[in-house]
Amino acid sequence: MLRNTLKQIVSDGNMAVMTHICAGIVYYQIDVGDSSYQLALNSMDDEWKTTYIYPVFKVITLMRWIRKAIETETLIQLK
């Protein structure tokens, strides 16, 4: 169970910061108050083939993928 809701994660100008890339998966860390989350995005998906991958995104920009990650339980709470 995540400590924060989707609304809390994407609000207040939170930023997603790229931490690393491995085997085509781009990992972002999202800090929300005293919690941190890891979001993994497959850069080989059709949606990302024509999208620039930036080192920092406003979290609201990634809301669609965060919602999917919450539904599939792949959004990892780090702390």
mmJSON file of the N, C-alpha and C atoms, coordinates in Angstrom:
{"data_MODEL":{"atom_site":{
"group_PDB":["ATOM","ATOM","ATOM","ATOM","ATOM","ATOM","ATOM","ATOM","ATOM","ATOM","ATOM","ATOM","ATOM","ATOM","ATOM","ATOM","ATOM","ATOM","ATOM","ATOM","ATOM","ATOM","ATOM","ATOM","ATOM","ATOM","ATOM","ATOM","ATOM","ATOM","ATOM","ATOM","ATOM","ATOM","ATOM","ATOM","ATOM","ATOM","ATOM","ATOM","ATOM","ATOM","ATOM","ATOM","ATOM","ATOM","ATOM","ATOM","ATOM","ATOM","ATOM","ATOM","ATOM","ATOM","ATOM","ATOM","ATOM","ATOM","ATOM","ATOM","ATOM","ATOM","ATOM","ATOM","ATOM","ATOM","ATOM","ATOM","ATOM","ATOM","ATOM","ATOM","ATOM","ATOM","ATOM","ATOM","ATOM","ATOM","ATOM","ATOM","ATOM","ATOM","ATOM","ATOM","ATOM","ATOM","ATOM","ATOM","ATOM","ATOM","ATOM","ATOM","ATOM","ATOM","ATOM","ATOM","ATOM","ATOM","ATOM","ATOM","ATOM","ATOM","ATOM","ATOM","ATOM","ATOM","ATOM","ATOM","ATOM","ATOM","ATOM","ATOM","ATOM","ATOM","ATOM","ATOM","ATOM","ATOM","ATOM","ATOM","ATOM","ATOM","ATOM","ATOM","ATOM","ATOM","ATOM","ATOM","ATOM","ATOM","ATOM","ATOM","ATOM","ATOM","ATOM","ATOM","ATOM","ATOM","ATOM","ATOM","ATOM","ATOM","ATOM","ATOM","ATOM","ATOM","ATOM","ATOM","ATOM","ATOM","ATOM","ATOM","ATOM","ATOM","ATOM","ATOM","ATOM","ATOM","ATOM","ATOM","ATOM","ATOM","ATOM","ATOM","ATOM","ATOM","ATOM","ATOM","ATOM","ATOM","ATOM","ATOM","ATOM","ATOM","ATOM","ATOM","ATOM","ATOM","ATOM","ATOM","ATOM","ATOM","ATOM","ATOM","ATOM","ATOM","ATOM","ATOM","ATOM","ATOM","ATOM","ATOM","ATOM","ATOM","ATOM","ATOM","ATOM","ATOM","ATOM","ATOM","ATOM","ATOM","ATOM","ATOM","ATOM","ATOM","ATOM","ATOM","ATOM","ATOM","ATOM","ATOM","ATOM","ATOM","ATOM","ATOM","ATOM","ATOM","ATOM","ATOM","ATOM","ATOM","ATOM","ATOM","ATOM","ATOM","ATOM","ATOM","ATOM","ATOM","ATOM","ATOM","ATOM","ATOM","ATOM","ATOM","ATOM"],
"id":[1,2,3,4,5,6,7,8,9,10,11,12,13,14,15,16,17,18,19,20,21,22,23,24,25,26,27,28,29,30,31,32,33,34,35,36,37,38,39,40,41,42,43,44,45,46,47,48,49,50,51,52,53,54,55,56,57,58,59,60,61,62,63,64,65,66,67,68,69,70,71,72,73,74,75,76,77,78,79,80,81,82,83,84,85,86,87,88,89,90,91,92,93,94,95,96,97,98,99,100,101,102,103,104,105,106,107,108,109,110,111,112,113,114,115,116,117,118,119,120,121,122,123,124,125,126,127,128,129,130,131,132,133,134,135,136,137,138,139,140,141,142,143,144,145,146,147,148,149,150,151,152,153,154,155,156,157,158,159,160,161,162,163,164,165,166,167,168,169,170,171,172,173,174,175,176,177,178,179,180,181,182,183,184,185,186,187,188,189,190,191,192,193,194,195,196,197,198,199,200,201,202,203,204,205,206,207,208,209,210,211,212,213,214,215,216,217,218,219,220,221,222,223,224,225,226,227,228,229,230,231,232,233,234,235,236,237],
"type_symbol":["N","C","C","N","C","C","N","C","C","N","C","C","N","C","C","N","C","C","N","C","C","N","C","C","N","C","C","N","C","C","N","C","C","N","C","C","N","C","C","N","C","C","N","C","C","N","C","C","N","C","C","N","C","C","N","C","C","N","C","C","N","C","C","N","C","C","N","C","C","N","C","C","N","C","C","N","C","C","N","C","C","N","C","C","N","C","C","N","C","C","N","C","C","N","C","C","N","C","C","N","C","C","N","C","C","N","C","C","N","C","C","N","C","C","N","C","C","N","C","C","N","C","C","N","C","C","N","C","C","N","C","C","N","C","C","N","C","C","N","C","C","N","C","C","N","C","C","N","C","C","N","C","C","N","C","C","N","C","C","N","C","C","N","C","C","N","C","C","N","C","C","N","C","C","N","C","C","N","C","C","N","C","C","N","C","C","N","C","C","N","C","C","N","C","C","N","C","C","N","C","C","N","C","C","N","C","C","N","C","C","N","C","C","N","C","C","N","C","C","N","C","C","N","C","C","N","C","C","N","C","C","N","C","C","N","C","C"],
"label_atom_id":["N","CA","C","N","CA","C","N","CA","C","N","CA","C","N","CA","C","N","CA","C","N","CA","C","N","CA","C","N","CA","C","N","CA","C","N","CA","C","N","CA","C","N","CA","C","N","CA","C","N","CA","C","N","CA","C","N","CA","C","N","CA","C","N","CA","C","N","CA","C","N","CA","C","N","CA","C","N","CA","C","N","CA","C","N","CA","C","N","CA","C","N","CA","C","N","CA","C","N","CA","C","N","CA","C","N","CA","C","N","CA","C","N","CA","C","N","CA","C","N","CA","C","N","CA","C","N","CA","C","N","CA","C","N","CA","C","N","CA","C","N","CA","C","N","CA","C","N","CA","C","N","CA","C","N","CA","C","N","CA","C","N","CA","C","N","CA","C","N","CA","C","N","CA","C","N","CA","C","N","CA","C","N","CA","C","N","CA","C","N","CA","C","N","CA","C","N","CA","C","N","CA","C","N","CA","C","N","CA","C","N","CA","C","N","CA","C","N","CA","C","N","CA","C","N","CA","C","N","CA","C","N","CA","C","N","CA","C","N","CA","C","N","CA","C","N","CA","C","N","CA","C","N","CA","C","N","CA","C","N","CA","C","N","CA","C","N","CA","C","N","CA","C","N","CA","C"],
"label_alt_id":[null,null,null,null,null,null,null,null,null,null,null,null,null,null,null,null,null,null,null,null,null,null,null,null,null,null,null,null,null,null,null,null,null,null,null,null,null,null,null,null,null,null,null,null,null,null,null,null,null,null,null,null,null,null,null,null,null,null,null,null,null,null,null,null,null,null,null,null,null,null,null,null,null,null,null,null,null,null,null,null,null,null,null,null,null,null,null,null,null,null,null,null,null,null,null,null,null,null,null,null,null,null,null,null,null,null,null,null,null,null,null,null,null,null,null,null,null,null,null,null,null,null,null,null,null,null,null,null,null,null,null,null,null,null,null,null,null,null,null,null,null,null,null,null,null,null,null,null,null,null,null,null,null,null,null,null,null,null,null,null,null,null,null,null,null,null,null,null,null,null,null,null,null,null,null,null,null,null,null,null,null,null,null,null,null,null,null,null,null,null,null,null,null,null,null,null,null,null,null,null,null,null,null,null,null,null,null,null,null,null,null,null,null,null,null,null,null,null,null,null,null,null,null,null,null,null,null,null,null,null,null,null,null,null,null,null,null],
"label_comp_id":["MET","MET","MET","LEU","LEU","LEU","ARG","ARG","ARG","ASN","ASN","ASN","THR","THR","THR","LEU","LEU","LEU","LYS","LYS","LYS","GLN","GLN","GLN","ILE","ILE","ILE","VAL","VAL","VAL","SER","SER","SER","ASP","ASP","ASP","GLY","GLY","GLY","ASN","ASN","ASN","MET","MET","MET","ALA","ALA","ALA","VAL","VAL","VAL","MET","MET","MET","THR","THR","THR","HIS","HIS","HIS","ILE","ILE","ILE","CYS","CYS","CYS","ALA","ALA","ALA","GLY","GLY","GLY","ILE","ILE","ILE","VAL","VAL","VAL","TYR","TYR","TYR","TYR","TYR","TYR","GLN","GLN","GLN","ILE","ILE","ILE","ASP","ASP","ASP","VAL","VAL","VAL","GLY","GLY","GLY","ASP","ASP","ASP","SER","SER","SER","SER","SER","SER","TYR","TYR","TYR","GLN","GLN","GLN","LEU","LEU","LEU","ALA","ALA","ALA","LEU","LEU","LEU","ASN","ASN","ASN","SER","SER","SER","MET","MET","MET","ASP","ASP","ASP","ASP","ASP","ASP","GLU","GLU","GLU","TRP","TRP","TRP","LYS","LYS","LYS","THR","THR","THR","THR","THR","THR","TYR","TYR","TYR","ILE","ILE","ILE","TYR","TYR","TYR","PRO","PRO","PRO","VAL","VAL","VAL","PHE","PHE","PHE","LYS","LYS","LYS","VAL","VAL","VAL","ILE","ILE","ILE","THR","THR","THR","LEU","LEU","LEU","MET","MET","MET","ARG","ARG","ARG","TRP","TRP","TRP","ILE","ILE","ILE","ARG","ARG","ARG","LYS","LYS","LYS","ALA","ALA","ALA","ILE","ILE","ILE","GLU","GLU","GLU","THR","THR","THR","GLU","GLU","GLU","THR","THR","THR","LEU","LEU","LEU","ILE","ILE","ILE","GLN","GLN","GLN","LEU","LEU","LEU","LYS","LYS","LYS"],
"label_asym_id":["A","A","A","A","A","A","A","A","A","A","A","A","A","A","A","A","A","A","A","A","A","A","A","A","A","A","A","A","A","A","A","A","A","A","A","A","A","A","A","A","A","A","A","A","A","A","A","A","A","A","A","A","A","A","A","A","A","A","A","A","A","A","A","A","A","A","A","A","A","A","A","A","A","A","A","A","A","A","A","A","A","A","A","A","A","A","A","A","A","A","A","A","A","A","A","A","A","A","A","A","A","A","A","A","A","A","A","A","A","A","A","A","A","A","A","A","A","A","A","A","A","A","A","A","A","A","A","A","A","A","A","A","A","A","A","A","A","A","A","A","A","A","A","A","A","A","A","A","A","A","A","A","A","A","A","A","A","A","A","A","A","A","A","A","A","A","A","A","A","A","A","A","A","A","A","A","A","A","A","A","A","A","A","A","A","A","A","A","A","A","A","A","A","A","A","A","A","A","A","A","A","A","A","A","A","A","A","A","A","A","A","A","A","A","A","A","A","A","A","A","A","A","A","A","A","A","A","A","A","A","A","A","A","A","A","A","A"],
"label_entity_id":["1","1","1","1","1","1","1","1","1","1","1","1","1","1","1","1","1","1","1","1","1","1","1","1","1","1","1","1","1","1","1","1","1","1","1","1","1","1","1","1","1","1","1","1","1","1","1","1","1","1","1","1","1","1","1","1","1","1","1","1","1","1","1","1","1","1","1","1","1","1","1","1","1","1","1","1","1","1","1","1","1","1","1","1","1","1","1","1","1","1","1","1","1","1","1","1","1","1","1","1","1","1","1","1","1","1","1","1","1","1","1","1","1","1","1","1","1","1","1","1","1","1","1","1","1","1","1","1","1","1","1","1","1","1","1","1","1","1","1","1","1","1","1","1","1","1","1","1","1","1","1","1","1","1","1","1","1","1","1","1","1","1","1","1","1","1","1","1","1","1","1","1","1","1","1","1","1","1","1","1","1","1","1","1","1","1","1","1","1","1","1","1","1","1","1","1","1","1","1","1","1","1","1","1","1","1","1","1","1","1","1","1","1","1","1","1","1","1","1","1","1","1","1","1","1","1","1","1","1","1","1","1","1","1","1","1","1"],
"label_seq_id":[1,1,1,2,2,2,3,3,3,4,4,4,5,5,5,6,6,6,7,7,7,8,8,8,9,9,9,10,10,10,11,11,11,12,12,12,13,13,13,14,14,14,15,15,15,16,16,16,17,17,17,18,18,18,19,19,19,20,20,20,21,21,21,22,22,22,23,23,23,24,24,24,25,25,25,26,26,26,27,27,27,28,28,28,29,29,29,30,30,30,31,31,31,32,32,32,33,33,33,34,34,34,35,35,35,36,36,36,37,37,37,38,38,38,39,39,39,40,40,40,41,41,41,42,42,42,43,43,43,44,44,44,45,45,45,46,46,46,47,47,47,48,48,48,49,49,49,50,50,50,51,51,51,52,52,52,53,53,53,54,54,54,55,55,55,56,56,56,57,57,57,58,58,58,59,59,59,60,60,60,61,61,61,62,62,62,63,63,63,64,64,64,65,65,65,66,66,66,67,67,67,68,68,68,69,69,69,70,70,70,71,71,71,72,72,72,73,73,73,74,74,74,75,75,75,76,76,76,77,77,77,78,78,78,79,79,79],
"pdbx_PDB_ins_code":[null,null,null,null,null,null,null,null,null,null,null,null,null,null,null,null,null,null,null,null,null,null,null,null,null,null,null,null,null,null,null,null,null,null,null,null,null,null,null,null,null,null,null,null,null,null,null,null,null,null,null,null,null,null,null,null,null,null,null,null,null,null,null,null,null,null,null,null,null,null,null,null,null,null,null,null,null,null,null,null,null,null,null,null,null,null,null,null,null,null,null,null,null,null,null,null,null,null,null,null,null,null,null,null,null,null,null,null,null,null,null,null,null,null,null,null,null,null,null,null,null,null,null,null,null,null,null,null,null,null,null,null,null,null,null,null,null,null,null,null,null,null,null,null,null,null,null,null,null,null,null,null,null,null,null,null,null,null,null,null,null,null,null,null,null,null,null,null,null,null,null,null,null,null,null,null,null,null,null,null,null,null,null,null,null,null,null,null,null,null,null,null,null,null,null,null,null,null,null,null,null,null,null,null,null,null,null,null,null,null,null,null,null,null,null,null,null,null,null,null,null,null,null,null,null,null,null,null,null,null,null,null,null,null,null,null,null],
"Cartn_x":[0.846,0.0,0.889,0.625,1.417,1.009,1.967,1.733,0.978,1.139,0.509,-0.462,-1.452,-2.397,-1.807,-2.409,-1.979,-2.023,-3.084,-3.235,-2.091,-1.699,-0.582,0.734,0.913,2.161,2.331,1.263,1.382,1.164,0.885,0.606,1.842,1.659,2.669,3.966,3.896,5.096,6.177,5.813,6.804,7.516,8.78,9.597,9.995,10.104,10.611,12.028,12.991,14.397,14.923,15.519,16.072,17.233,17.219,18.302,19.236,18.679,19.519,18.7,19.426,18.81,19.493,18.697,19.255,18.364,18.953,18.239,16.988,17.085,15.966,14.914,15.104,14.171,14.76,13.958,14.386,13.743,14.57,14.091,14.08,12.947,12.784,12.472,13.011,12.68,11.8,10.72,9.769,9.721,10.066,10.016,8.753,7.998,6.753,6.835,7.091,7.259,8.4,8.128,9.184,9.163,8.411,8.345,9.053,9.576,10.193,9.643,9.462,8.93,9.835,9.852,10.595,9.607,9.707,8.87,9.767,9.431,10.196,9.403,10.038,9.388,10.179,9.488,10.138,10.304,11.54,11.792,11.577,11.343,11.107,9.621,8.736,7.308,7.075,6.072,5.77,5.561,4.935,4.669,5.959,7.01,8.258,9.234,8.987,9.917,10.019,8.965,8.972,8.946,9.312,9.287,10.703,11.029,12.319,12.282,13.355,13.473,14.377,13.806,14.537,15.005,16.079,16.556,15.611,14.781,13.826,12.505,11.418,10.067,9.256,8.305,7.286,6.456,6.168,5.475,4.113,3.445,2.13,2.229,3.373,3.591,3.557,3.958,4.03,2.824,1.784,0.639,0.046,-0.057,-0.636,0.129,1.462,2.292,2.334,2.234,2.182,0.885,-0.213,-1.504,-1.423,-0.848,-0.686,0.176,1.255,2.164,1.464,0.614,-0.143,-1.105,-1.803,-2.768,-2.095,-0.903,-0.194,0.774,0.764,1.617,3.104,3.512,4.922,5.552,4.771,5.328,5.878,7.183,7.828,8.057,7.61,7.864,9.238,10.167,11.53,11.672,10.985,11.007,9.738],
"Cartn_y":[-1.18,0.0,1.24,2.153,3.379,4.359,5.116,6.105,7.324,7.61,8.782,8.369,9.215,8.992,9.53,9.152,9.676,11.195,11.759,13.222,13.869,13.273,13.824,13.699,12.598,12.379,13.39,13.682,14.564,16.034,16.378,17.779,18.517,19.78,20.636,20.76,20.6,20.784,19.757,18.564,17.517,17.191,16.765,16.456,14.987,14.413,13.05,13.191,12.639,12.77,11.407,11.371,10.132,9.689,8.424,7.904,7.018,6.235,5.388,4.769,4.188,3.474,2.113,1.056,-0.29,-1.12,-1.7,-2.574,-1.919,-0.647,0.056,0.559,0.316,0.795,2.054,3.115,4.395,4.506,4.717,4.778,6.223,6.618,7.948,7.822,8.753,8.833,10.049,9.847,10.91,11.053,12.23,12.507,13.281,12.771,13.391,13.48,14.668,14.826,13.957,13.077,12.203,10.826,10.683,9.42,9.564,8.449,8.404,7.207,7.386,6.33,6.149,4.915,4.628,4.248,4.958,4.703,4.186,3.037,2.45,2.589,3.167,3.35,2.6,1.802,1.059,1.973,2.361,3.296,2.66,1.358,0.67,0.61,1.001,1.058,2.046,1.766,2.63,4.082,4.303,5.671,6.459,5.784,6.47,6.548,5.817,5.826,7.2,7.996,9.321,10.431,10.109,11.073,11.292,12.526,12.815,12.351,11.739,11.32,12.331,13.11,14.152,13.641,14.222,13.799,14.203,15.227,15.684,16.016,15.51,15.804,16.355,17.23,17.532,16.26,15.861,14.592,14.568,15.689,15.742,15.263,15.482,15.049,13.526,12.849,11.384,10.728,11.51,11.002,9.735,9.69,8.527,7.246,7.327,6.158,5.855,6.876,6.663,5.944,6.367,5.708,4.232,3.936,2.547,1.766,2.399,1.732,1.446,2.346,2.103,0.931,0.919,-0.147,-1.516,-1.561,-2.83,-3.13,-2.257,-2.392,-2.433,-1.618,-1.531,-0.206,0.684,1.899,1.491,1.575,1.064,2.193,1.981,2.951,2.626,3.598,3.386,3.688,4.727,5.069,5.773],
"Cartn_z":[0.0,0.0,0.0,-0.935,-1.036,0.05,0.503,1.545,1.009,-0.293,-0.896,-1.994,-2.238,-3.327,-4.624,-5.739,-7.035,-7.027,-6.487,-6.444,-5.672,-4.555,-3.774,-4.522,-5.231,-5.957,-7.083,-7.814,-8.987,-8.665,-7.426,-7.089,-6.601,-6.325,-5.701,-6.493,-7.808,-8.62,-8.368,-7.884,-7.661,-8.962,-8.835,-9.999,-9.983,-11.17,-11.346,-11.886,-11.178,-11.538,-11.99,-13.191,-13.71,-12.825,-12.425,-11.6,-12.399,-13.326,-14.165,-15.292,-16.248,-17.362,-17.442,-17.569,-17.677,-18.599,-19.624,-20.557,-21.143,-21.474,-22.088,-21.117,-19.83,-18.817,-18.188,-18.178,-17.602,-16.222,-15.213,-13.832,-13.341,-12.767,-12.191,-10.706,-9.94,-8.521,-8.311,-7.551,-7.248,-5.734,-5.248,-3.809,-3.492,-2.512,-2.065,-0.549,-0.044,1.4,1.881,2.844,3.347,2.684,1.596,0.847,-0.493,-0.993,-2.319,-3.066,-4.371,-5.223,-6.428,-6.961,-8.181,-9.268,-10.399,-11.557,-12.668,-13.236,-14.33,-15.625,-16.648,-17.942,-19.0,-19.784,-20.855,-22.06,-22.355,-23.443,-24.813,-24.847,-26.112,-26.469,-25.55,-25.856,-26.992,-27.805,-28.942,-28.53,-27.385,-26.915,-26.696,-26.275,-25.944,-27.115,-28.198,-29.331,-29.981,-29.889,-30.5,-29.45,-28.232,-27.129,-26.616,-26.342,-25.725,-24.27,-23.85,-22.46,-21.773,-20.893,-20.188,-18.829,-18.301,-16.983,-15.854,-16.087,-15.073,-15.766,-15.203,-15.678,-14.519,-14.817,-13.825,-13.694,-12.479,-12.245,-12.937,-13.008,-13.655,-15.099,-15.748,-17.125,-17.235,-16.191,-16.188,-15.511,-15.241,-14.476,-15.087,-16.389,-17.063,-16.729,-16.74,-16.464,-14.968,-14.15,-12.703,-12.346,-12.953,-12.711,-13.101,-14.271,-14.711,-13.717,-13.258,-12.315,-10.983,-10.54,-9.303,-9.51,-10.649,-10.933,-11.042,-11.624,-11.809,-10.668,-9.659,-8.481,-8.816,-9.821,-10.186,-9.777,-9.172,-8.59,-7.227,-7.078,-5.887,-4.889,-3.669,-2.599,-2.014,-2.12,-1.639,-0.17,0.283,1.717,2.092],
"occupancy":[1.0,1.0,1.0,1.0,1.0,1.0,1.0,1.0,1.0,1.0,1.0,1.0,1.0,1.0,1.0,1.0,1.0,1.0,1.0,1.0,1.0,1.0,1.0,1.0,1.0,1.0,1.0,1.0,1.0,1.0,1.0,1.0,1.0,1.0,1.0,1.0,1.0,1.0,1.0,1.0,1.0,1.0,1.0,1.0,1.0,1.0,1.0,1.0,1.0,1.0,1.0,1.0,1.0,1.0,1.0,1.0,1.0,1.0,1.0,1.0,1.0,1.0,1.0,1.0,1.0,1.0,1.0,1.0,1.0,1.0,1.0,1.0,1.0,1.0,1.0,1.0,1.0,1.0,1.0,1.0,1.0,1.0,1.0,1.0,1.0,1.0,1.0,1.0,1.0,1.0,1.0,1.0,1.0,1.0,1.0,1.0,1.0,1.0,1.0,1.0,1.0,1.0,1.0,1.0,1.0,1.0,1.0,1.0,1.0,1.0,1.0,1.0,1.0,1.0,1.0,1.0,1.0,1.0,1.0,1.0,1.0,1.0,1.0,1.0,1.0,1.0,1.0,1.0,1.0,1.0,1.0,1.0,1.0,1.0,1.0,1.0,1.0,1.0,1.0,1.0,1.0,1.0,1.0,1.0,1.0,1.0,1.0,1.0,1.0,1.0,1.0,1.0,1.0,1.0,1.0,1.0,1.0,1.0,1.0,1.0,1.0,1.0,1.0,1.0,1.0,1.0,1.0,1.0,1.0,1.0,1.0,1.0,1.0,1.0,1.0,1.0,1.0,1.0,1.0,1.0,1.0,1.0,1.0,1.0,1.0,1.0,1.0,1.0,1.0,1.0,1.0,1.0,1.0,1.0,1.0,1.0,1.0,1.0,1.0,1.0,1.0,1.0,1.0,1.0,1.0,1.0,1.0,1.0,1.0,1.0,1.0,1.0,1.0,1.0,1.0,1.0,1.0,1.0,1.0,1.0,1.0,1.0,1.0,1.0,1.0,1.0,1.0,1.0,1.0,1.0,1.0,1.0,1.0,1.0,1.0,1.0,1.0],
"B_iso_or_equiv":[0.0,0.0,0.0,0.0,0.0,0.0,0.0,0.0,0.0,0.0,0.0,0.0,0.0,0.0,0.0,0.0,0.0,0.0,0.0,0.0,0.0,0.0,0.0,0.0,0.0,0.0,0.0,0.0,0.0,0.0,0.0,0.0,0.0,0.0,0.0,0.0,0.0,0.0,0.0,0.0,0.0,0.0,0.0,0.0,0.0,0.0,0.0,0.0,0.0,0.0,0.0,0.0,0.0,0.0,0.0,0.0,0.0,0.0,0.0,0.0,0.0,0.0,0.0,0.0,0.0,0.0,0.0,0.0,0.0,0.0,0.0,0.0,0.0,0.0,0.0,0.0,0.0,0.0,0.0,0.0,0.0,0.0,0.0,0.0,0.0,0.0,0.0,0.0,0.0,0.0,0.0,0.0,0.0,0.0,0.0,0.0,0.0,0.0,0.0,0.0,0.0,0.0,0.0,0.0,0.0,0.0,0.0,0.0,0.0,0.0,0.0,0.0,0.0,0.0,0.0,0.0,0.0,0.0,0.0,0.0,0.0,0.0,0.0,0.0,0.0,0.0,0.0,0.0,0.0,0.0,0.0,0.0,0.0,0.0,0.0,0.0,0.0,0.0,0.0,0.0,0.0,0.0,0.0,0.0,0.0,0.0,0.0,0.0,0.0,0.0,0.0,0.0,0.0,0.0,0.0,0.0,0.0,0.0,0.0,0.0,0.0,0.0,0.0,0.0,0.0,0.0,0.0,0.0,0.0,0.0,0.0,0.0,0.0,0.0,0.0,0.0,0.0,0.0,0.0,0.0,0.0,0.0,0.0,0.0,0.0,0.0,0.0,0.0,0.0,0.0,0.0,0.0,0.0,0.0,0.0,0.0,0.0,0.0,0.0,0.0,0.0,0.0,0.0,0.0,0.0,0.0,0.0,0.0,0.0,0.0,0.0,0.0,0.0,0.0,0.0,0.0,0.0,0.0,0.0,0.0,0.0,0.0,0.0,0.0,0.0,0.0,0.0,0.0,0.0,0.0,0.0,0.0,0.0,0.0,0.0,0.0,0.0],
"pdbx_formal_charge":[null,null,null,null,null,null,null,null,null,null,null,null,null,null,null,null,null,null,null,null,null,null,null,null,null,null,null,null,null,null,null,null,null,null,null,null,null,null,null,null,null,null,null,null,null,null,null,null,null,null,null,null,null,null,null,null,null,null,null,null,null,null,null,null,null,null,null,null,null,null,null,null,null,null,null,null,null,null,null,null,null,null,null,null,null,null,null,null,null,null,null,null,null,null,null,null,null,null,null,null,null,null,null,null,null,null,null,null,null,null,null,null,null,null,null,null,null,null,null,null,null,null,null,null,null,null,null,null,null,null,null,null,null,null,null,null,null,null,null,null,null,null,null,null,null,null,null,null,null,null,null,null,null,null,null,null,null,null,null,null,null,null,null,null,null,null,null,null,null,null,null,null,null,null,null,null,null,null,null,null,null,null,null,null,null,null,null,null,null,null,null,null,null,null,null,null,null,null,null,null,null,null,null,null,null,null,null,null,null,null,null,null,null,null,null,null,null,null,null,null,null,null,null,null,null,null,null,null,null,null,null,null,null,null,null,null,null],
"auth_seq_id":[1,1,1,2,2,2,3,3,3,4,4,4,5,5,5,6,6,6,7,7,7,8,8,8,9,9,9,10,10,10,11,11,11,12,12,12,13,13,13,14,14,14,15,15,15,16,16,16,17,17,17,18,18,18,19,19,19,20,20,20,21,21,21,22,22,22,23,23,23,24,24,24,25,25,25,26,26,26,27,27,27,28,28,28,29,29,29,30,30,30,31,31,31,32,32,32,33,33,33,34,34,34,35,35,35,36,36,36,37,37,37,38,38,38,39,39,39,40,40,40,41,41,41,42,42,42,43,43,43,44,44,44,45,45,45,46,46,46,47,47,47,48,48,48,49,49,49,50,50,50,51,51,51,52,52,52,53,53,53,54,54,54,55,55,55,56,56,56,57,57,57,58,58,58,59,59,59,60,60,60,61,61,61,62,62,62,63,63,63,64,64,64,65,65,65,66,66,66,67,67,67,68,68,68,69,69,69,70,70,70,71,71,71,72,72,72,73,73,73,74,74,74,75,75,75,76,76,76,77,77,77,78,78,78,79,79,79],
"auth_comp_id":["MET","MET","MET","LEU","LEU","LEU","ARG","ARG","ARG","ASN","ASN","ASN","THR","THR","THR","LEU","LEU","LEU","LYS","LYS","LYS","GLN","GLN","GLN","ILE","ILE","ILE","VAL","VAL","VAL","SER","SER","SER","ASP","ASP","ASP","GLY","GLY","GLY","ASN","ASN","ASN","MET","MET","MET","ALA","ALA","ALA","VAL","VAL","VAL","MET","MET","MET","THR","THR","THR","HIS","HIS","HIS","ILE","ILE","ILE","CYS","CYS","CYS","ALA","ALA","ALA","GLY","GLY","GLY","ILE","ILE","ILE","VAL","VAL","VAL","TYR","TYR","TYR","TYR","TYR","TYR","GLN","GLN","GLN","ILE","ILE","ILE","ASP","ASP","ASP","VAL","VAL","VAL","GLY","GLY","GLY","ASP","ASP","ASP","SER","SER","SER","SER","SER","SER","TYR","TYR","TYR","GLN","GLN","GLN","LEU","LEU","LEU","ALA","ALA","ALA","LEU","LEU","LEU","ASN","ASN","ASN","SER","SER","SER","MET","MET","MET","ASP","ASP","ASP","ASP","ASP","ASP","GLU","GLU","GLU","TRP","TRP","TRP","LYS","LYS","LYS","THR","THR","THR","THR","THR","THR","TYR","TYR","TYR","ILE","ILE","ILE","TYR","TYR","TYR","PRO","PRO","PRO","VAL","VAL","VAL","PHE","PHE","PHE","LYS","LYS","LYS","VAL","VAL","VAL","ILE","ILE","ILE","THR","THR","THR","LEU","LEU","LEU","MET","MET","MET","ARG","ARG","ARG","TRP","TRP","TRP","ILE","ILE","ILE","ARG","ARG","ARG","LYS","LYS","LYS","ALA","ALA","ALA","ILE","ILE","ILE","GLU","GLU","GLU","THR","THR","THR","GLU","GLU","GLU","THR","THR","THR","LEU","LEU","LEU","ILE","ILE","ILE","GLN","GLN","GLN","LEU","LEU","LEU","LYS","LYS","LYS"],
"auth_asym_id":["A","A","A","A","A","A","A","A","A","A","A","A","A","A","A","A","A","A","A","A","A","A","A","A","A","A","A","A","A","A","A","A","A","A","A","A","A","A","A","A","A","A","A","A","A","A","A","A","A","A","A","A","A","A","A","A","A","A","A","A","A","A","A","A","A","A","A","A","A","A","A","A","A","A","A","A","A","A","A","A","A","A","A","A","A","A","A","A","A","A","A","A","A","A","A","A","A","A","A","A","A","A","A","A","A","A","A","A","A","A","A","A","A","A","A","A","A","A","A","A","A","A","A","A","A","A","A","A","A","A","A","A","A","A","A","A","A","A","A","A","A","A","A","A","A","A","A","A","A","A","A","A","A","A","A","A","A","A","A","A","A","A","A","A","A","A","A","A","A","A","A","A","A","A","A","A","A","A","A","A","A","A","A","A","A","A","A","A","A","A","A","A","A","A","A","A","A","A","A","A","A","A","A","A","A","A","A","A","A","A","A","A","A","A","A","A","A","A","A","A","A","A","A","A","A","A","A","A","A","A","A","A","A","A","A","A","A"],
"auth_atom_id":["N","CA","C","N","CA","C","N","CA","C","N","CA","C","N","CA","C","N","CA","C","N","CA","C","N","CA","C","N","CA","C","N","CA","C","N","CA","C","N","CA","C","N","CA","C","N","CA","C","N","CA","C","N","CA","C","N","CA","C","N","CA","C","N","CA","C","N","CA","C","N","CA","C","N","CA","C","N","CA","C","N","CA","C","N","CA","C","N","CA","C","N","CA","C","N","CA","C","N","CA","C","N","CA","C","N","CA","C","N","CA","C","N","CA","C","N","CA","C","N","CA","C","N","CA","C","N","CA","C","N","CA","C","N","CA","C","N","CA","C","N","CA","C","N","CA","C","N","CA","C","N","CA","C","N","CA","C","N","CA","C","N","CA","C","N","CA","C","N","CA","C","N","CA","C","N","CA","C","N","CA","C","N","CA","C","N","CA","C","N","CA","C","N","CA","C","N","CA","C","N","CA","C","N","CA","C","N","CA","C","N","CA","C","N","CA","C","N","CA","C","N","CA","C","N","CA","C","N","CA","C","N","CA","C","N","CA","C","N","CA","C","N","CA","C","N","CA","C","N","CA","C","N","CA","C","N","CA","C","N","CA","C","N","CA","C","N","CA","C","N","CA","C","N","CA","C"],
"pdbx_PDB_model_num":[1,1,1,1,1,1,1,1,1,1,1,1,1,1,1,1,1,1,1,1,1,1,1,1,1,1,1,1,1,1,1,1,1,1,1,1,1,1,1,1,1,1,1,1,1,1,1,1,1,1,1,1,1,1,1,1,1,1,1,1,1,1,1,1,1,1,1,1,1,1,1,1,1,1,1,1,1,1,1,1,1,1,1,1,1,1,1,1,1,1,1,1,1,1,1,1,1,1,1,1,1,1,1,1,1,1,1,1,1,1,1,1,1,1,1,1,1,1,1,1,1,1,1,1,1,1,1,1,1,1,1,1,1,1,1,1,1,1,1,1,1,1,1,1,1,1,1,1,1,1,1,1,1,1,1,1,1,1,1,1,1,1,1,1,1,1,1,1,1,1,1,1,1,1,1,1,1,1,1,1,1,1,1,1,1,1,1,1,1,1,1,1,1,1,1,1,1,1,1,1,1,1,1,1,1,1,1,1,1,1,1,1,1,1,1,1,1,1,1,1,1,1,1,1,1,1,1,1,1,1,1,1,1,1,1,1,1]
}}}
